Amino acid sequence: MKLKSALMALAVGGALGLAGAANAQEKIKIGVSYPTPTHAWAAGMNWHAEKAEERLEALYPDIDLILVNSPDPGAQASALEDLVSVHQIDALVVLPFESEPLTDPVLNVKKTGALITVVDRGLSQPGIEDIYVAGNNPEMGRVSAEYMKGRLKDGDNIVILRGIPTVIDNERFDAFMAGIEGSGINVLDHKHANWNRDDGFEVMQDFLSRFPDIDAVWAQDDDIAIGVVAALKQAGRDGDGMFVVGGAGMKETIKGIMDGNELVPVDVLYPPAMIATAMDVTVAAFKSNGPVAGRYILGATLITQENADSFYFPDSPF
């Protein structure tokens, strides 16, 4: 009887010891750093990051995702330092505020041995990241051009509102111009509207004052498109058959497409949910038995009335 009691005590003690070891085991810490949301797309990105954090931490109790957003490049660089010194992260998911100022700070994180996932905006030095996740900027331009060619005829006129002067904007614009080459579509003018509603409104006002015959607008971005539509309505030119093509996948835009909006009939996806994709892939680097390092370029799907419900997230701020 004494032997049985001793064996039971040993078993219980061993189980408690294993439980204590499991509880003491450090979590896998993954920092997620991105700019403070200042416009709709970034707000949507923040929402998707928070939803991914909830989902992944519920699925993997030993994963700790630490979300930090920063209002400028300097603040983001400081945030990366804190993620290393305070949280001692095992991996970093980062959407750089700007490429150049964040390259050395991300490289410093890399030197600690952390896995690096870069999202959307590449660093100025190649080879730092282990994983790269981004939208397909050239495809955004190409898909938009294909839609325009399908709707317009030789001799029709369009205007283009570009984003911020960046590599991303150049990729979109150059692919669009290559896509319409030889179609007979006339580009009356193109100006930067900085992915901003107010700038979109002002640029479109200028276009409307100078060009009485515009058949379509490539706004490139849903925030710009909102400004464009406001300018068209103010000028009373929103019912003359002109249409606007934006991009990104804003929920109001998609809801309008679902409801048959003729002024903004389609959209081209540049998903703010790419941050969630990056978080999923980074977690998979620790949880999967398959390789995950590499480049993940997400498709620029043409969103139409037929498929819009697949891209509609009514609870998202974007």
Buried (B, 14 or more C-beta within 10 A) or exposed (E): EEEEEEEEEEEEEEEEEEEEEEEEEEEBBBBBBBBBBEBBBBBBBBBBBBBBBEBBBEEBEEBBBBBBBBEEBEBBBBBBEBBBEEBEBBBBBBBBBBBEBBBBBBBBBBEEEBBBBBBBBBBBEEEBBBBBBBBBBBBBBBBBBBBBBEBBEEEBBBBBBBBEEBEBBBBBBEBBBEBBEEBEBBEBBBBBBBBBBBBBBBBBBEBBEEEEEBBBBBBBBBBBBBBBBBBBEEEEBBEEEBBBBBBBBBBEBBBBBBEEBEBBBBBBBBBBBBBBBBBBBBBBBBBEEEEBEEEBBBEBBBBEBEBBEEBBBEEBBB
